[in-house]
Amino acid sequence: MKILAVSGSLRAASYNTALLHAARELAPGEMQIEVFGLGELPFFNQDVEAQGDPASVAAWKDAVRAADGLLIACPEYNGGLTAVLKNAIDWASRGKPAPLDGKLACALGASPGITGTVRAQDALRLNLKRTGADLAPLSDILVGQAHTKFENGVLTDERTRQAIARHLASFAAVIRTRT
């Protein structure tokens, strides 16, 4: 089972990127998680698209198409999605068929705030729904007070690690029923 993972943060010490690394460790044996960096994607521009997708966009779209599911680490900036994540969704919503059409995604997110990334994940859910993708049941992993759950970029909070493992097992079960 091939899962494509992306972080909506470009920051080197991102809690959200660290969540993806933890997910790779905690994934069920059948699940292979590949982390794809979004830093090379240009801002969506229909004029650029009309000339043909840049190499980074083509690679992104190909990776989405090839994946059985998406694991999206969704930071929350000013109560919403980050520009880098929204931009990636916009690019992958284009084409015939669009790479996101029919894709199943699982979201997780970490923030120093108490509620984690609940508002950003709500926005993510809406954006994905409009592209023809959907979030899997039990897919909301909200890691609040992230600064207390990581040490040197490693998720050390055992309760959070167990929650991620449970959610990934559920995600794998849903994907199995769809294939």
PEGILIN-V660704 format. One record per pair of residues at least 12 apart in sequence whose ideal C-beta (glycine too) atoms are under 10 Angstrom apart, sorted by the first residue. I is the first residue (numbers start at 1). J is the second residue. If there is no record, write none. Layout:
i->[I & I]
j->[J & J]
This chain:
i->[1 & 1 & 1 & 1 & 1 & 1 & 1 & 1 & 1 & 1 & 1 & 1 & 1 & 1 & 1 & 2 & 2 & 2 & 2 & 2 & 2 & 2 & 2 & 2 & 2 & 3 & 3 & 3 & 3 & 3 & 3 & 3 & 3 & 3 & 3 & 3 & 3 & 3 & 3 & 3 & 3 & 3 & 3 & 3 & 3 & 4 & 4 & 4 & 4 & 4 & 4 & 4 & 4 & 4 & 4 & 4 & 4 & 4 & 4 & 4 & 4 & 4 & 4 & 4 & 5 & 5 & 5 & 5 & 5 & 5 & 5 & 5 & 5 & 5 & 5 & 5 & 5 & 5 & 5 & 5 & 5 & 5 & 5 & 6 & 6 & 6 & 6 & 6 & 6 & 6 & 6 & 6 & 6 & 6 & 6 & 6 & 6 & 6 & 6 & 6 & 6 & 6 & 6 & 7 & 7 & 7 & 7 & 7 & 7 & 7 & 7 & 7 & 7 & 7 & 7 & 7 & 7 & 7 & 7 & 7 & 7 & 8 & 8 & 8 & 8 & 8 & 8 & 8 & 8 & 8 & 8 & 8 & 8 & 8 & 8 & 8 & 8 & 8 & 8 & 8 & 8 & 8 & 9 & 9 & 9 & 9 & 9 & 9 & 9 & 9 & 9 & 9 & 10 & 10 & 10 & 10 & 10 & 10 & 10 & 11 & 12 & 13 & 13 & 13 & 14 & 14 & 14 & 14 & 14 & 15 & 15 & 15 & 15 & 15 & 15 & 15 & 15 & 15 & 15 & 15 & 15 & 15 & 15 & 15 & 16 & 16 & 16 & 16 & 16 & 16 & 16 & 16 & 16 & 16 & 16 & 16 & 16 & 16 & 16 & 17 & 17 & 17 & 17 & 17 & 17 & 18 & 18 & 18 & 18 & 18 & 18 & 18 & 18 & 18 & 18 & 19 & 19 & 19 & 19 & 19 & 19 & 19 & 19 & 19 & 19 & 19 & 19 & 19 & 19 & 19 & 20 & 20 & 20 & 20 & 20 & 20 & 20 & 20 & 21 & 21 & 21 & 21 & 21 & 21 & 22 & 22 & 22 & 22 & 22 & 22 & 22 & 22 & 22 & 22 & 22 & 22 & 22 & 22 & 23 & 23 & 23 & 23 & 23 & 23 & 23 & 23 & 23 & 23 & 23 & 23 & 23 & 24 & 24 & 25 & 25 & 25 & 25 & 25 & 26 & 26 & 26 & 26 & 26 & 26 & 26 & 26 & 26 & 26 & 26 & 27 & 27 & 27 & 27 & 27 & 27 & 27 & 28 & 28 & 28 & 28 & 28 & 28 & 28 & 29 & 30 & 30 & 30 & 30 & 31 & 31 & 31 & 31 & 31 & 31 & 31 & 31 & 32 & 32 & 33 & 33 & 33 & 33 & 34 & 34 & 34 & 34 & 35 & 35 & 36 & 36 & 36 & 36 & 36 & 36 & 36 & 37 & 37 & 37 & 38 & 38 & 38 & 38 & 38 & 38 & 38 & 38 & 39 & 39 & 40 & 40 & 40 & 40 & 40 & 40 & 41 & 41 & 41 & 41 & 41 & 41 & 41 & 41 & 41 & 41 & 41 & 42 & 42 & 42 & 42 & 42 & 43 & 43 & 43 & 43 & 43 & 44 & 44 & 44 & 44 & 44 & 44 & 44 & 44 & 44 & 44 & 45 & 45 & 46 & 46 & 48 & 49 & 49 & 49 & 49 & 53 & 53 & 53 & 54 & 56 & 57 & 57 & 57 & 57 & 57 & 58 & 58 & 60 & 60 & 60 & 60 & 61 & 61 & 61 & 61 & 61 & 61 & 61 & 61 & 61 & 62 & 63 & 63 & 64 & 64 & 64 & 64 & 64 & 64 & 64 & 64 & 64 & 64 & 64 & 65 & 65 & 65 & 65 & 65 & 65 & 65 & 65 & 66 & 67 & 67 & 67 & 67 & 67 & 68 & 68 & 68 & 68 & 68 & 68 & 68 & 68 & 69 & 69 & 69 & 69 & 69 & 69 & 69 & 69 & 69 & 69 & 69 & 69 & 69 & 70 & 70 & 70 & 70 & 70 & 70 & 70 & 70 & 70 & 70 & 70 & 70 & 70 & 71 & 71 & 71 & 71 & 71 & 71 & 71 & 71 & 71 & 71 & 71 & 72 & 72 & 72 & 72 & 72 & 72 & 72 & 72 & 72 & 72 & 72 & 72 & 72 & 72 & 73 & 73 & 73 & 73 & 73 & 73 & 73 & 73 & 74 & 74 & 74 & 74 & 74 & 74 & 74 & 74 & 74 & 74 & 74 & 74 & 74 & 74 & 74 & 74 & 74 & 74 & 74 & 75 & 75 & 75 & 75 & 75 & 75 & 75 & 76 & 76 & 76 & 76 & 76 & 76 & 76 & 76 & 76 & 76 & 76 & 76 & 76 & 76 & 76 & 77 & 77 & 77 & 78 & 78 & 79 & 79 & 79 & 79 & 79 & 79 & 80 & 80 & 80 & 80 & 80 & 80 & 80 & 81 & 81 & 81 & 81 & 81 & 81 & 81 & 81 & 81 & 82 & 82 & 85 & 85 & 85 & 85 & 86 & 86 & 86 & 88 & 89 & 89 & 89 & 89 & 89 & 89 & 89 & 90 & 90 & 92 & 92 & 92 & 93 & 93 & 93 & 93 & 93 & 93 & 94 & 97 & 98 & 98 & 98 & 99 & 99 & 99 & 100 & 100 & 100 & 100 & 100 & 100 & 100 & 101 & 101 & 101 & 102 & 102 & 102 & 102 & 102 & 103 & 103 & 103 & 103 & 103 & 104 & 104 & 104 & 104 & 104 & 104 & 104 & 104 & 104 & 104 & 104 & 105 & 105 & 105 & 105 & 105 & 105 & 105 & 105 & 105 & 105 & 106 & 106 & 106 & 106 & 106 & 106 & 106 & 106 & 106 & 106 & 106 & 106 & 106 & 106 & 106 & 107 & 107 & 107 & 107 & 107 & 107 & 107 & 107 & 107 & 107 & 107 & 107 & 107 & 108 & 108 & 108 & 108 & 108 & 108 & 108 & 108 & 108 & 108 & 108 & 109 & 109 & 109 & 109 & 109 & 109 & 109 & 109 & 110 & 110 & 110 & 110 & 110 & 110 & 110 & 110 & 110 & 110 & 110 & 111 & 111 & 111 & 111 & 111 & 111 & 112 & 112 & 112 & 112 & 112 & 112 & 113 & 113 & 113 & 113 & 114 & 114 & 114 & 115 & 115 & 115 & 116 & 116 & 116 & 116 & 116 & 116 & 116 & 117 & 117 & 117 & 117 & 117 & 117 & 118 & 118 & 118 & 120 & 121 & 121 & 121 & 121 & 121 & 122 & 124 & 124 & 125 & 125 & 135 & 136 & 136 & 136 & 136 & 136 & 136 & 136 & 136 & 137 & 137 & 137 & 137 & 137 & 138 & 138 & 138 & 138 & 138 & 138 & 138 & 139 & 139 & 139 & 139 & 139 & 140 & 141 & 141 & 141 & 141 & 141 & 141 & 142 & 142 & 143 & 143 & 143 & 143 & 143 & 144 & 145 & 146 & 149]
j->[27 & 28 & 29 & 30 & 31 & 32 & 33 & 67 & 68 & 69 & 171 & 172 & 175 & 176 & 179 & 31 & 32 & 33 & 34 & 63 & 66 & 67 & 68 & 69 & 175 & 23 & 24 & 27 & 31 & 32 & 33 & 34 & 35 & 67 & 68 & 69 & 70 & 71 & 104 & 105 & 106 & 168 & 171 & 172 & 175 & 32 & 33 & 34 & 35 & 36 & 60 & 63 & 64 & 65 & 66 & 67 & 68 & 69 & 70 & 71 & 72 & 99 & 103 & 105 & 17 & 19 & 20 & 21 & 23 & 24 & 27 & 33 & 34 & 35 & 36 & 67 & 69 & 70 & 71 & 72 & 73 & 106 & 108 & 20 & 34 & 35 & 36 & 37 & 38 & 60 & 63 & 64 & 70 & 71 & 72 & 73 & 74 & 84 & 85 & 88 & 89 & 92 & 105 & 19 & 20 & 21 & 35 & 36 & 37 & 38 & 39 & 71 & 72 & 73 & 74 & 75 & 82 & 84 & 85 & 108 & 109 & 38 & 72 & 73 & 74 & 75 & 76 & 77 & 81 & 82 & 83 & 84 & 85 & 86 & 87 & 88 & 89 & 107 & 109 & 117 & 120 & 124 & 38 & 73 & 74 & 75 & 77 & 82 & 84 & 85 & 109 & 110 & 37 & 38 & 39 & 75 & 82 & 83 & 84 & 75 & 153 & 150 & 152 & 153 & 73 & 75 & 110 & 146 & 153 & 73 & 75 & 109 & 110 & 111 & 112 & 116 & 117 & 143 & 146 & 147 & 149 & 150 & 153 & 155 & 72 & 73 & 74 & 75 & 76 & 82 & 85 & 108 & 109 & 110 & 111 & 117 & 120 & 143 & 146 & 35 & 37 & 73 & 75 & 110 & 153 & 73 & 110 & 143 & 146 & 149 & 150 & 152 & 153 & 154 & 155 & 71 & 73 & 74 & 75 & 108 & 109 & 110 & 141 & 143 & 146 & 149 & 150 & 155 & 160 & 164 & 33 & 34 & 35 & 36 & 71 & 72 & 73 & 108 & 33 & 35 & 73 & 153 & 154 & 155 & 108 & 110 & 143 & 149 & 150 & 153 & 154 & 155 & 156 & 157 & 160 & 161 & 164 & 165 & 35 & 71 & 73 & 106 & 108 & 141 & 155 & 161 & 164 & 165 & 167 & 168 & 171 & 71 & 168 & 154 & 155 & 161 & 164 & 165 & 155 & 160 & 161 & 162 & 163 & 164 & 165 & 166 & 167 & 168 & 169 & 71 & 164 & 165 & 168 & 169 & 171 & 172 & 165 & 168 & 169 & 170 & 171 & 172 & 173 & 172 & 169 & 172 & 175 & 176 & 68 & 69 & 71 & 168 & 169 & 171 & 172 & 175 & 67 & 68 & 67 & 69 & 71 & 168 & 63 & 66 & 67 & 71 & 71 & 73 & 59 & 60 & 63 & 64 & 67 & 70 & 88 & 56 & 60 & 84 & 56 & 60 & 82 & 84 & 85 & 87 & 88 & 91 & 56 & 84 & 54 & 55 & 56 & 57 & 59 & 60 & 54 & 56 & 57 & 59 & 60 & 84 & 87 & 88 & 90 & 91 & 92 & 54 & 56 & 57 & 87 & 91 & 83 & 84 & 87 & 90 & 91 & 57 & 86 & 87 & 88 & 89 & 90 & 91 & 92 & 93 & 94 & 90 & 91 & 90 & 94 & 91 & 90 & 91 & 94 & 95 & 91 & 94 & 95 & 91 & 91 & 88 & 91 & 92 & 94 & 95 & 91 & 95 & 88 & 91 & 92 & 99 & 88 & 91 & 92 & 93 & 94 & 95 & 98 & 99 & 100 & 99 & 92 & 99 & 88 & 89 & 91 & 92 & 93 & 98 & 99 & 100 & 101 & 103 & 133 & 92 & 95 & 97 & 98 & 99 & 100 & 101 & 103 & 99 & 99 & 103 & 104 & 105 & 175 & 103 & 104 & 171 & 172 & 175 & 176 & 178 & 179 & 103 & 104 & 105 & 106 & 133 & 136 & 139 & 171 & 172 & 174 & 175 & 178 & 179 & 92 & 99 & 100 & 103 & 104 & 105 & 106 & 107 & 128 & 133 & 135 & 136 & 171 & 105 & 106 & 107 & 108 & 136 & 139 & 141 & 164 & 167 & 168 & 171 & 85 & 88 & 89 & 105 & 106 & 107 & 108 & 109 & 121 & 124 & 128 & 133 & 135 & 139 & 85 & 107 & 108 & 109 & 110 & 117 & 141 & 143 & 105 & 107 & 108 & 109 & 110 & 111 & 116 & 117 & 118 & 119 & 120 & 121 & 122 & 123 & 124 & 125 & 140 & 141 & 142 & 109 & 110 & 111 & 116 & 117 & 120 & 146 & 109 & 110 & 111 & 113 & 115 & 116 & 117 & 118 & 119 & 120 & 121 & 122 & 123 & 124 & 142 & 111 & 117 & 120 & 119 & 120 & 117 & 118 & 119 & 120 & 122 & 123 & 117 & 119 & 120 & 122 & 123 & 124 & 127 & 117 & 119 & 120 & 121 & 122 & 123 & 124 & 126 & 127 & 117 & 120 & 120 & 123 & 124 & 127 & 123 & 124 & 127 & 100 & 105 & 124 & 127 & 128 & 130 & 131 & 133 & 127 & 131 & 128 & 131 & 133 & 127 & 128 & 130 & 131 & 132 & 133 & 131 & 132 & 131 & 132 & 133 & 131 & 132 & 133 & 127 & 128 & 130 & 131 & 132 & 133 & 134 & 131 & 132 & 133 & 131 & 132 & 133 & 134 & 178 & 128 & 131 & 132 & 133 & 134 & 128 & 133 & 134 & 135 & 136 & 137 & 139 & 171 & 174 & 175 & 178 & 124 & 125 & 128 & 131 & 133 & 134 & 135 & 136 & 139 & 171 & 135 & 136 & 137 & 138 & 139 & 140 & 141 & 164 & 167 & 168 & 170 & 171 & 172 & 174 & 175 & 120 & 121 & 122 & 124 & 125 & 128 & 135 & 136 & 139 & 140 & 141 & 142 & 167 & 121 & 139 & 140 & 141 & 142 & 143 & 160 & 163 & 164 & 167 & 168 & 121 & 124 & 140 & 141 & 142 & 143 & 144 & 146 & 141 & 142 & 143 & 144 & 145 & 146 & 147 & 149 & 150 & 155 & 160 & 142 & 143 & 144 & 145 & 146 & 147 & 143 & 144 & 145 & 146 & 147 & 148 & 142 & 144 & 145 & 146 & 142 & 144 & 145 & 142 & 144 & 145 & 140 & 141 & 142 & 143 & 144 & 145 & 146 & 140 & 141 & 142 & 143 & 144 & 146 & 140 & 142 & 144 & 142 & 135 & 139 & 140 & 141 & 142 & 140 & 139 & 140 & 139 & 140 & 171 & 167 & 170 & 171 & 172 & 173 & 174 & 175 & 178 & 167 & 170 & 171 & 173 & 174 & 166 & 167 & 169 & 170 & 171 & 173 & 174 & 167 & 168 & 170 & 171 & 174 & 167 & 160 & 163 & 164 & 166 & 167 & 168 & 160 & 163 & 155 & 157 & 160 & 163 & 164 & 160 & 157 & 160 & 161]
